[in-house]
Structures are given as C-alpha cells and as structure tokens.
Amino acid sequence: MGGLCRCIPSCYTAALGGFMVKRGGAFALCLAVLLGACSFSSIPNGTYRATYQDFDENGWKDFLEVTFDGGKMVQVVYDYQHKEGRFKSQDADYHRVMYASSGIGPEKAFRELADALLEKGNPEMVDVVTGATVSSQSFRRLGAALLQSARRGEKEAIISR
C-alpha cells in the first residue's frame, strides 16, 4: 500500500515497509491519495498541453503535452520550440553545447523527464535531471499547471514565466 502514496511527497513519511502508519497529517494525505486525489479518472481522454506565454531571452518556449486514456497517462512529450520553429531536442548545435557543458543532451534529458512523469504520475515527484536543472524545474511547473487545467477540462494551460 505504501507504493500508492507516491503521488504526494509528504506521504513518504507515512509509507514504511509496505504498510501505512499514522503520523500526523501524513496519514490524512495518504488517505486522500488512496481515495483518488491523484486519480486521473476525472480527466477526459485526450491530449493536454501546457506552455509559457512568452519565449525566453534566447527565443525558446518549452511545452509539455500529456495524453490521457481511460484515466491513465499514456504519453508524455516535453520539449522546447524556438520562435523559428525548430525543436531543442533536434537541434544539433544546442545538443553539442549542452552536452559539452553538462554531460547530457536535451533529447535524453527531456526523455528522462517524460518517462519519470509516466512512471510517477505527479510532476512534483519527478527528480531533477543532472545537467538539466532549469528544464527540470520548468517541467515540474508546466506539469502542475497542465494537471490543474486538465482536471477542469481545459485542454491548454498557458502560464507566465
């Protein structure tokens, strides 16, 4: 049962050895999770998107797209699009510079973030990817906005930087 509490970070304090123990508010949080607080069953099937309102100072705007089917996340896409139309994950020059400075390229970093969200179901539970800290933080922010708007039935969330 402890594995079900991964939706809310505070619940980790209550998950011990596969069973739950009462520990202040953590028990209540875990109970809320078990009763569907992190359920996607209320989100209609479809693809939802979150992005920023404006491009950054280098002309990039990151976006997150999540597809839900049958109350489950089935696909996650995260990338940046330049105002000229190219994608950061496909930009060879950007890859070369990022890899040289951090040891990881954008395609791998973005795939790790997307895979982690599919696995964990909660953007707040997605670990920062080493070498892609800014993107990881932005991913979490976009993920939270996307889930909030999707639960209201809105297909797109546009947030400010």
C-alpha positions in Angstrom: 0.0 0.0 0.0 2.9 2.4 0.6 3.6 2.4 -3.2 0.3 4.1 -3.7 1.4 7.1 -1.7 3.9 8.3 -4.2 1.5 10.9 -5.5 2.1 13.3 -2.6 5.7 13.7 -1.4 4.6 14.1 2.3 3.2 10.6 2.2 6.7 9.1 2.0 6.9 9.8 5.7 4.0 7.5 6.3 4.9 4.6 4.0 7.1 2.1 5.8 7.8 -1.4 4.8 4.7 -1.6 2.5 2.2 -0.6 5.2 1.0 2.8 6.4 1.3 4.2 9.9 -0.4 7.2 11.4 2.0 10.0 11.5 0.3 13.4 11.9 -1.1 14.9 8.7 0.8 12.4 6.5 -1.8 9.7 7.2 -4.6 12.0 6.1 -2.7 12.9 2.9 -2.1 9.3 2.1 -5.8 8.5 2.7 -6.7 11.3 0.3 -4.4 9.7 -2.3 -5.9 6.3 -1.8 -9.4 7.8 -2.3 -8.5 9.3 -5.6 -6.8 12.6 -5.1 -4.2 11.7 -7.7 -6.6 9.8 -9.9 -6.9 10.8 -13.5 -10.3 9.2 -13.9 -12.0 12.6 -13.9 -9.8 13.8 -16.8 -11.5 13.2 -20.2 -9.5 11.2 -22.7 -7.3 13.4 -24.9 -4.1 15.3 -25.2 -3.5 18.3 -22.9 -0.8 21.0 -23.3 0.9 23.4 -21.0 3.3 26.1 -22.2 4.7 29.5 -21.4 3.1 32.7 -22.6 6.3 34.2 -23.9 9.6 33.0 -25.4 12.7 33.2 -23.2 15.5 35.6 -23.9 17.1 33.1 -26.3 13.9 32.6 -28.3 12.8 29.2 -26.8 9.5 28.3 -25.3 9.1 24.9 -23.6 5.9 22.9 -23.6 4.5 19.8 -22.1 1.9 17.5 -23.7 0.2 14.7 -21.8 -2.2 12.2 -23.3 -4.8 10.6 -21.0 -6.7 7.5 -21.9 -9.0 5.5 -19.6 -8.0 7.5 -16.6 -4.2 6.9 -17.2 -1.3 8.9 -18.5 -0.3 7.1 -21.7 2.1 9.5 -23.4 4.2 12.5 -22.3 6.1 14.8 -24.6 8.4 17.6 -23.3 10.5 19.9 -25.5 11.3 23.5 -26.3 10.3 25.1 -29.6 12.3 28.1 -31.0 10.4 31.1 -32.3 11.9 30.0 -35.7 10.1 26.6 -35.4 12.9 24.2 -34.6 12.9 21.9 -31.5 15.6 21.9 -28.9 15.7 18.1 -28.8 16.5 18.0 -32.5 18.9 21.0 -32.6 22.4 19.6 -33.2 24.2 22.8 -32.2 22.3 23.1 -29.0 23.0 19.4 -28.2 26.7 19.9 -28.7 26.9 22.9 -26.4 24.7 21.4 -23.7 26.5 18.0 -23.8 29.9 19.7 -23.6 28.9 21.7 -20.5 26.7 19.2 -18.6 27.3 15.7 -20.0 23.7 15.3 -21.2 21.9 16.4 -24.3 18.4 17.9 -24.5 16.8 14.8 -26.2 18.0 12.5 -23.4 17.1 14.9 -20.6 13.6 15.5 -21.9 13.0 11.8 -22.4 14.1 11.1 -18.8 11.7 13.8 -17.5 8.8 12.4 -19.6 9.4 8.8 -18.6 9.6 9.8 -14.9 6.2 11.5 -15.2 4.7 8.5 -16.8 6.1 6.3 -14.0 5.3 8.6 -11.0 2.1 10.3 -12.2 3.0 13.5 -10.4 5.3 16.2 -11.7 6.4 17.1 -8.1 7.8 13.6 -7.7 10.0 13.9 -10.8 13.6 14.1 -9.9 15.8 16.9 -11.3 17.9 15.6 -14.2 21.5 16.3 -13.6 22.7 18.8 -16.2 19.2 20.0 -16.9 18.2 21.7 -13.7 16.4 24.6 -15.3 14.5 22.4 -17.7 13.6 20.0 -14.8 12.2 22.9 -12.7 10.3 24.2 -15.7 8.9 20.7 -16.4 7.5 20.5 -12.9 5.9 23.9 -13.2 4.3 23.1 -16.5 3.2 19.7 -15.2 1.4 21.2 -12.3 -0.3 23.7 -14.5 -1.3 21.0 -17.0 -2.8 18.7 -14.4 -4.7 21.6 -12.8 -6.2 22.7 -16.1 -6.9 19.1 -17.3 -8.9 18.4 -14.1 -11.1 21.5 -15.1 -11.5 20.0 -18.6 -9.3 22.7 -20.2 -7.0 21.4 -23.0 -4.4 24.1 -22.7 -2.7 25.9 -19.9 -0.6 29.0 -20.7 1.5 30.3 -17.8 3.8 33.3 -17.4 7.5 32.9 -16.6 
